[in-house]
Amino acid sequence: EMFGEPTNGSRTNIMVTVDEKAKDKDFVKELVKGGASVLRINAAHDDATLWKQIIDNARAVEEETGMTCRITMDIAGPKARTSWVMSQERGVRLKVGTKFLLSRENHAQVRDDVILQAGCSLPEVLDSVEVGDSILIDDGSVEGVIREALPEGLLIEVLKTDRKKGKRLKVDRGLNFPASDLDLDVITQKDEKDLDFACKYADIIGFSFIKSVEDIQCCLKAIERRVPNPTERPAVMAKIETLQGIENLPDIVAAAAGHSPFCVMIARGDLAVETGYLRLAELQQQILWICEAADVPCIWATSVLDNLVSNGIPTRAEVTDAAEGGARAECVMLNKGDYILEGVRFLAELLDRMDENVYKKTPLLRPLGIAKNVRTQDITEDV
């Protein structure tokens, strides 16, 4: 009911992140006919004008084809990103040993000791970190450490990059501080404006960086203020992308699932960066187990068939990931790319082939330690 009727005959739905290509109604129609039943709009990018065009196209395609095309809107939440980048030389790359300034200002400073400076979209984050804390940039493709706290920002030294020649730092790249305890509001000022739009047009609203019962209750109340009638409210999606979110997931489910139509996204990009790659395989399975036990729909997201969607040719590893992990979820999300139509068709057929295999090999759920700490009484009283 939440994700619509799968068009591929499988029990698993397909969600696709869309951008300006979805201004073309025929493109949206090809996505839906190929197997996508949900379009995802990331409110961190573009604007309300484009969002409305995409939604209008989705509604028109539903009417023309009789097929389902739900709309999910992701609210960005307190995600720190690079807001500007300035270098003293042309073509500067972040390499092992490079030092750069992560600034709290909205402009570059005149300095001789660093050749690269970058702004932070959430400068208040820089007050919550300490010298020696780690920083991960662009989904972990660059690893660094805070060497010095300055009045104008933080001096960062690069420890690792995913390319031998170094990595160019660009605007709008994610910044993660996995070792730091960041005390940030789950809904930002920009999110408040985006919620006004989402509550009016979206079928599902996704909230990022949900870590606690208090976070999800804040999100539920934000929707209630905008949509007083319970029967008219959109479904709520909690994006789980931190260790705190996993530890508190039973409480989060108990607080939200009885209040609104509710689902969980395994946001594996930030989750891997925040918890470490070694733990990712274990943690994403635990999220699937908890959601299955609670009868809460789950979305397998981030980097699914990325090589296929980007370059047209899948890797063996990503096909196995989609088949073994994605097929156990109620929905699988693909990101945008030049070969997204091919990706949707490939995934639809893959999920259809895996349906009976996964059904016959459903794992037995062992007791999870985090499930012993559910604050059921407190949650009931709060609700």
Secondary structure, 3 states (H helix, E strand, C coil): CCCCCCCCCCCCEEEEECCHHHHCHHHHHHHHHHCCCEEEEECCCCCHHHHHHHHHHHHHHHHHHCCCCEEEEEECCCCCEEEEEEECCCCCCECCCCEEEEECCCCCCCCCCCCEEEEECCHHHHHCCCCCCEEEECCCCEEEEEEEEECCEEEEEEEEECCCCCECCCCCCEEECCCCCCCCCCCCHHHHHHHHHHHHHCCEEEECCCCCHHHHHHHHHHHHHHCCCHHHCCEEEEEECCHHHHHCHHHHHHHHCCCCCEEEEEEHHHHHHHHCHHHHHHHHHHHHHHHHHCCCCEEEECCCCHHHHHHCCCCHHHHHHHHHCHHHCCEEEECCCCCHHHHHHHHHHHHHHHHHHHHHCCCCCCCCHHHHHCCHHHHHHHC
